[in-house]
Amino acid sequence: MKYYIIAGEASGDLHGSNLIKAIKNTDKEAEIRCWGGDLMQQAGGTLAKHYKEMAFMGFTEVIKNLFAVFRNMAFCKKDIQQFNPNVIIFIDFSGFNLRIAKWAKKAGYRTNYYISPQIWASREWRIKKIKRNIDQMHVILPFEKDFYEKKHGYPVHFVGHPLIDAIESTPIVEEHEFRTKNNLDKEKPIIALLPGSRKQEIQKMLAVMLSVKHEFPEYQFVIGGALSLADEFYIPYLKENKVGFVSNQTYALLKYAHAALVTSGTATLETALFGVPQVVCYKSNWISYQIAKRIIILDYISLVNLIMDKEVVKELIQNELTTANLKKELGKIVEGPHRETMLENYAALRKKLGGRGASQLAADLIIKNA
């Protein structure tokens, strides 16, 4: 069969790559064309568009790049028509994907969504679009099944979280080699800094994260560089603060980290699955924050807290993200009872997410119902 997959950011590229591998494991003749990144291409997909060309963050940034967004949509529709797939698979990236889904459904294509748009967080009215335009929905968070089926009468498949597979299947170098290769101190415990994958995120978050470095001299702070950005982007931060840096080695960094400061997003869940105590950080420009505050209906922003339905990790949002608050919260998790409680909650979180095999289960369901 022919599959067309659309992912629009780094996390979608990761999950899309594992989905491609799973599809090819079941359908040996699969032809796959995709929007995504290097990982999806390496897994066997033919890349139509790289997510780096679409990484606009926040409402104001999207507005500034509206012409680029419209050009991408027009290209996508034309590309789908030329490829003529048996099924289209949307991975998160809802602003773009739900618009393409509307067109695709009218055009007669089979539509599948893998990794639901977060309509349980904001703009819940989008359920109408999903019901109308998506043939099959495959969700990865345990509470999403009840949200769709009990609240909205829309049947979905809960397949488990693909991060478990991604983490367990990723080879990681031995710690001594990791530290040596990246010119890190051989003895000092590591505080990992994960400031996001987009320039706007990093520019808002990283300086604040680095501002507490001098308060913890017994630890070494190490920035995890995003695959979506060139290493040169980080040079000003490295020169000014004399911290460690690793590029495209997030899992190794987390495996050997003692604690972490993490920008809200998929990385918060990855950090928890590696058993690393964390403080969650988030700050956007004032306009984007004011808009988001009025449409997001959640009590928490991190996946860890959302899944557990309680505050497991501290979230420092917008004006709360200060040097003083960050120092206080990081101090709680480098040692002591707060750290131990967080690790106990992480164990319960992993159980809630289910076991391995999410990507393969999703792939089999997509193929079966195509």
N, C-alpha and C positions, 0 to 999 in steps of 0.2 A: 504494500500500500504506500501511498504518498502522504506525508505528514508535513504540515506547515506550523511551526512553533514560534510564538512571539513572546520574548522576554525583554525587559527594558532596563535592567540594572544588574549590578554584580551578583546579588543573591539569586536573582532569576537565572543568571548564567550558570551558577553552580547547580541549582536544582534542575535546570533544563538539561545540563550535560548528563546528569545521572538518569534523567528520564529518557534521553536519547539512547544511552547504553542499555537501559531496560527494554526499550522498544526493539532495538536491534537484537537483543537476546531472545525475544519471542518471535519477531518478524524478521527473518533473515534477509528478506528482499526489500526491506524498508528503504524508501527514498525520503530524506528529511532535508527540508529547507528551513532556515530559521533567522530570526532576529535575536541577537544575543551577544556573546563575546567569545573570547579565546577558548574557554572550556567547552562550550557547545560545539565549536568548530573542531577541536581536538577529539571530541567524542564521536564525530562522524557526520555532523550537520554541515550543510553548505550555507555559509553565512551570506545573508542578503543585506544586512545592516548591523553595524556594531553599536552596542548600547552606549558607548562613549559619545556618540553623536546625538544622544537623546537625554542625557543626564541633567535635566533641569529640575532644580529643587525649589519647592515653595510656590505660592500663588503668583507673587510678583515676577519671579524668574520665568515661569511659564508664559505669563502675559508678554514679557519682553521678547520671548522667542516664538510667538504665535505663528509667524510665517514659516519658521522651520518645522513646527509641529504639523501644520497643514500640508507642507510639502512631503513630510514623512508619511502622512496618512494617504495621500494620493499615490505615492510610490508603492506603499504597502498593498493597496487594493489592486493596482495594476500588476504587481509582482505575483500576488495570489492567483489572479486570473490566468497569468501566463503559466504558472506552475500547475494549476488545477489540482489541488490536493483532495484526497478522500476525506480528510479531517483536518480542522484547524484547532490548535491547542494554545490557549492563552495562559500565560503565567503571570499572575499578579498584575502590576503596571496598569491599574484600572482606568485611569484617565484616557489613555490611548486605546487599550484593548476593548473596553466596552463600546467605544465608537466603531471600531473595526468589526466587532461582533454583530452589531446592529446591521451593518452593511452585508456582512457575510451570511447571516441568516436569511436575509431577503434574497441574496444571490443563490441560495440553495445549498450552501456548504454545511457540513456537519460540524458543530461547534462544541468544544470541550474546554472547561476552565480547570486548570490545575493550580492550586494555591489561590484561594478565594480573595477577591478584593475585600478590604476591611470595612464592609458596609455596616458591620456591627459597631464600628467606632464612629462613623459619621456618614451622613447622607444615606440613611437607611432606605429612603425611597428608591434607591437604585435596585432594590430587589425586583421591582417591576421590569426593569431592563433585563435582569438576569433570567427571570422566569420566561420572558418573551424571546430572548435571543441565545440562551445557552442550553444545549441539549443535555449535557452531563456536567455536574460540578463535583470536583474531587477536593475535599478539604483536609487540612493537615493539623488543625488545632481541635482538641476534644470538645470545646464548648461550641464550635461552629455547627456541628451536626444538630444540636438542640435548637440553635438559633434559626437555622434554615427550616428544619422539619417541624418543630413544635410551634414556633412563633409565626412562620410564614407558609407552612404547608408545602414546602418545596423539597423533594427528596434529594439527598446528596450522598456521596460516598466518603466516609472517613477512612483515610488510608494510612494515618500515622504521619509522623514528622520526618521528612527526608534528611534533616540535618544529622540524625542519628547514623544513618548509612554513610553520609558524606564524611563525618568525623572518623568513623571506624574504618573506612576504606582508604583514607588518606595516609600515605606513608610519611612518617616524621623522623627526622634524623635524631641521633643520640644527643643528649644535652651538651656534652663536652664539645662535640663537633659544631652544634648550633652556636654555642657561645664563641668558639674560636673563629668560625667562619664569618661571624658578624661583628668581630672585634668587641665583644662584650666582656665585662669583668667576670672572671672565672668563679668568684665566690659570692658576690653580692646578690641577694634576692631581687627578682625583677618585678617592677610595677609596669604592667603593660598599658600603653595609651592607644586606644582605638578611636580616633577622632572622626571616623566616617569614610565614605568613599567618594564624596563629591566636594569640589573646591569650596562651595559656599558653607558646607557643614564644617569643614576643617578650619576655615578662616574664623568662624564663630567660636569654635570649641577648643582648638588646640592650645592657644595662648593661655587660656584659663587653666587647662589641665597642667600645663608646664609651670604655672605660677606657684604650685605647691612643692615643687621639686626640692627646694632648699630646706623645707621643713622635715624632709625624710632622708637625711644624708646617708643612712645605713642601707638604703635601697638604691638600685639603679633604675632609672626611668627609660623605657624603650618604646619608641613610636612604631606602630605597625603601619607600614605604607600600603596604600590601596593599589590593587592591580590596575585600576582605571586611571591612575595618575602617574606621570613620569617621576622618577626619584628626585629630579632637579627641583620639583615643586617644594620639597621639604627642606631644601638647603638652608634658607634663612632661619628656620626654626632650629635646625641642628647647630648652626654656627653660634647662634645667640645663647643657646641653653646647654650646649655640651651634653647631649643625651644620646642614647643608643638609637639605632634605626635598623629595621629589617624590612625588606621589600617582598611582598607577596609570600609571606611566611606566617600568616596569622595563626594557623593551627599549632605550629611549633612554638610560637611566642606564647600562646595561651597554655600549652602543655607545661611549659617551664615557668610560668608566671606565678607569683605569690598572691598578687591582687591586681585589679585592673580598673581603669577609668574608661568608660565606654559610652560612645554616642548611641542614643536610642535607635533601635532597629534590630535586624537579625543578629547582629553581633552580641546583643545582650543575652540571647538564648544560647549562642555558641559558647559564650563565656561560662554560662551556668553549666552546660553539658560537659565542659572541661573541668568543672569543680573549682572555678576561680572566683573568690569573693570580689564583688564589683560595686562601683558607684555609677549610676546611669546619669548621663549628662545630655541636656538638649537646649539649644538656643538658636533661634532663627531671627531674621530681621523683624522689626516691630510690626510692620503691616501684615506679614505672613502669620505672625503669632496671634495678632488680634483676630484675624479671620478664623484661624484654626481653633482658637479658644471658644469661638461662638458656634462651631459646627461639630466639634468632637465631644462626644457624650460619655467618655470613659472616665473612670476614677484613676486609671494608671495609663502610662504610655509604653512601658517596657513589656515585652512578651512574657518575661518571667512572672511579673506580678499579675498580668492578665490571666495567664493560664492557672496560676495558683489562687487567684481571686483574693489576694491579700498582699500587703507590702512585705515582700521578701528582700528586695533590694531597694536602696534609697534612690529616689529620683530627684535630681536637681534641675529644675526647669526654668528657663528664661532668667528672670531676675534673681532666682534662688541660686543660680550657678555663679557663685563667687569664690574667691580664694579662701575666705574664712570658712564657708560651708564645706568646701571640698576638703580642706585640711581636717576638719572635724569628722567628716564621714569616712574619709580614707583611714584616719587614725583608728576608727572603730573596727575596721575589717582586716588590718594587718596582723592583729593578734587580739585574743580575748574572747569572751562569751558570745559577742555579737557575730564574730566570724564563724564560730562553731554552729550557731543556730542557722546561719545562712547555708552552710554546707549540708545540714540536715534537711533543710527545705529543698535544696537542689536534688537530693536523692528522691524525695517525693515527687518532684517535678518530672524527673526522668520516667518514673512509673506511669504518670498520667499521659505521657506522650506516646506510649505504646512501644512495641519492639521495632526490630529492623524490618526492612522490606517495603517501605512506603513507595519508593520509585517504581519497583517492579509491580506492585499491586495496582498502582495508578496506570501504568503502561498496559497491563493485561486488561483492565476495565475499558480503557480507551480503545484498544484493538477489538475487544469483544463486542462493543457497542457501536463501532464505526459503521 
